[in-house]
Amino acid sequence: FYFRCDSINTTCRPKQTVTTAAAPSPIPYCEDFESYNRNSYPPQWNKLFSDSYSSDIYVYDNSDIHSGSKSLRFKNYYNRRDYAVLPDFEIDSLNNLAVSFWLKTYDETSMTIGVMSDPNDYNTFLPVQSFTSDNAFGRKLVTLNSLPGDARYLAFRSTAPNSFCTRYLYLDDIYIDTVGAADFRIRSRSEERFSRNAE
């Protein structure tokens, strides 16, 4: 059988609607942003900015989506760095997690996935892998290993180029599970779904 994360079936993780600090989230974890209103932000996530000028991160509904009707939009400007920090997970360590997500970037912008020890301090961000512009949604898969013991939070960092223009990045369909237990794949191009083949 399969665990799925898409706009129809999100049984791998119940959507949380609380606005206060949430309990640690279970693994597997998925987020497709479909249950949030436009211009909102997942309440169990945190967001940080190296400079708040012209920067923001929010759920958006336009043509820049991988599946469903919404994605997470990063609005960035002139070498600013913006951070979307995921919630704590019900695990002892982030090591041996596999992270799958869909990403669309524009105009020399970049996205870096990393880890943090403090979800409120972007100075604790430790980069793991970076992705540059491709102007179309592409699926990314990152395996976490050899991380320091105090790395407790996954985070996505967007970086804009040295240009006085607003830049955008789009993140969609995040799926996280443990390495070895997860077989990340798209069941078919027509369905565009993440699945995990349970052993």
C-alpha positions in Angstrom: 0.0 0.0 0.0 1.0 3.7 -0.3 1.1 6.8 1.8 0.2 9.7 -0.5 0.6 13.5 -0.2 -1.5 15.4 -2.7 -4.4 17.8 -2.9 -6.8 14.9 -2.6 -5.3 12.7 0.1 -3.1 14.1 2.8 -3.3 11.2 5.2 0.5 11.1 6.0 0.0 14.2 8.2 -3.2 15.8 9.5 -3.3 19.5 8.6 -2.7 21.6 11.7 -4.8 24.8 12.1 -3.5 26.0 15.5 -1.8 29.4 15.7 0.2 28.7 18.8 3.4 26.5 19.1 2.6 23.1 17.7 3.7 19.8 19.0 6.5 18.0 17.1 5.3 16.7 13.7 5.4 13.0 12.9 7.4 11.4 10.1 6.5 10.8 7.3 5.6 14.5 6.8 4.1 16.2 3.8 3.0 19.7 2.9 1.3 20.8 -0.3 0.0 24.2 1.0 -3.6 23.4 -0.2 -5.3 24.0 3.1 -4.1 27.6 3.6 -5.6 30.8 2.4 -3.8 33.0 -0.1 -1.1 35.2 1.5 -1.1 33.1 4.7 1.7 31.0 6.0 1.7 27.6 7.7 1.2 28.4 11.4 3.6 25.6 12.6 6.4 27.0 10.4 8.7 30.0 11.1 10.0 32.6 8.7 13.1 34.8 9.0 14.6 37.5 6.9 18.2 38.9 6.7 16.6 42.2 5.8 12.8 42.7 5.7 12.9 45.2 2.8 10.7 43.9 0.0 10.9 40.4 1.4 8.2 37.9 2.4 7.2 34.3 2.2 3.5 33.3 1.8 1.1 30.8 0.2 0.1 31.9 -3.3 -2.3 30.7 -5.9 -1.4 31.4 -9.5 0.2 29.5 -12.4 3.4 28.8 -10.5 2.3 25.6 -8.9 3.4 22.0 -9.3 0.1 20.4 -8.3 -3.2 21.4 -6.8 -3.8 25.2 -6.8 -1.3 26.6 -4.3 2.5 26.8 -3.6 4.8 28.7 -1.2 6.1 31.9 -2.7 9.4 33.5 -1.7 9.5 37.2 -2.6 13.1 38.4 -2.4 15.2 41.5 -3.4 18.8 42.4 -3.9 20.9 39.8 -2.3 18.5 39.3 0.7 18.2 35.9 2.3 14.9 34.6 3.4 14.3 31.5 5.5 11.3 29.2 5.7 11.8 27.0 8.8 9.9 23.7 9.2 8.5 22.5 12.5 10.3 20.2 14.9 9.8 16.5 14.1 9.2 13.5 16.4 12.7 12.1 15.9 15.9 12.2 17.8 18.0 13.4 14.8 17.6 14.8 11.3 20.3 12.4 10.1 19.0 9.7 7.7 16.0 11.7 6.5 15.2 12.0 2.8 13.6 15.3 1.7 11.7 15.5 -1.6 10.2 18.7 -2.9 9.4 20.6 -6.1 11.1 23.9 -6.8 10.8 26.7 -9.4 13.3 29.6 -9.5 13.8 32.6 -11.7 16.6 35.0 -12.8 19.7 33.8 -11.0 17.9 33.2 -7.7 18.9 30.2 -5.6 17.4 28.0 -3.0 19.4 26.2 -0.3 18.1 23.5 2.0 19.8 23.3 5.3 19.4 22.7 9.0 19.2 25.0 12.1 19.7 24.5 15.8 17.5 27.6 16.7 14.4 28.2 14.5 14.5 31.9 15.5 18.1 32.6 14.6 19.1 32.4 11.0 22.8 32.6 12.0 22.5 28.9 13.1 21.6 27.9 9.5 24.0 25.2 8.1 23.6 24.7 4.3 23.3 21.2 3.0 22.6 21.6 -0.8 21.8 24.5 -3.1 19.8 24.7 -6.3 20.0 27.5 -8.9 17.6 28.9 -11.5 15.8 26.7 -14.0 12.6 28.7 -14.7 10.5 25.5 -14.4 9.4 23.2 -11.7 11.8 20.4 -11.0 11.8 17.7 -8.4 14.7 17.8 -5.9 15.8 15.0 -3.5 18.1 15.6 -0.6 19.5 13.0 1.8 20.6 14.3 5.2 23.6 12.7 6.9 26.6 13.6 9.0 24.8 16.5 10.6 25.8 18.0 13.9 23.8 16.8 17.0 22.2 20.2 17.6 20.6 20.4 14.1 16.9 20.1 15.0 15.1 22.1 12.2 15.0 21.8 8.4 14.9 25.1 6.6 14.7 26.5 3.1 16.8 29.6 2.3 16.2 31.8 -0.8 18.8 34.2 -2.0 18.3 36.9 -4.6 21.0 38.2 -7.0 22.6 41.6 -6.7 19.9 43.3 -8.7 17.4 46.0 -7.8 14.5 43.9 -8.9 12.1 41.8 -6.9 12.6 38.0 -7.5 10.4 35.1 -6.8 10.9 31.4 -6.0 8.2 28.8 -5.6 8.2 25.7 -3.4 5.6 22.9 -3.5 4.8 19.3 -2.5 7.3 18.6 0.3 7.6 15.0 1.4 10.0 13.8 4.2 10.6 10.3 5.4 13.5 8.2 6.8 16.1 6.8 4.4 15.5 3.1 3.9 11.8 3.3 4.8 11.1 5.6 1.9 10.9 4.9 -1.8 10.3 8.4 -3.2 8.9 8.4 -6.7 6.2 9.8 -8.8 3.6 7.1 -9.4 2.9 8.5 -12.9 3.2 11.8 -14.7 -0.5 12.1 -15.0 -1.1 11.7 -11.2 2.0 13.7 -10.1 1.9 12.2 -6.7 4.5 11.3 -4.1 4.2 7.8 -2.7 6.0 5.6 -0.2 5.9 1.8 -0.8 5.5 0.4 2.7 7.8 -2.6 3.4 
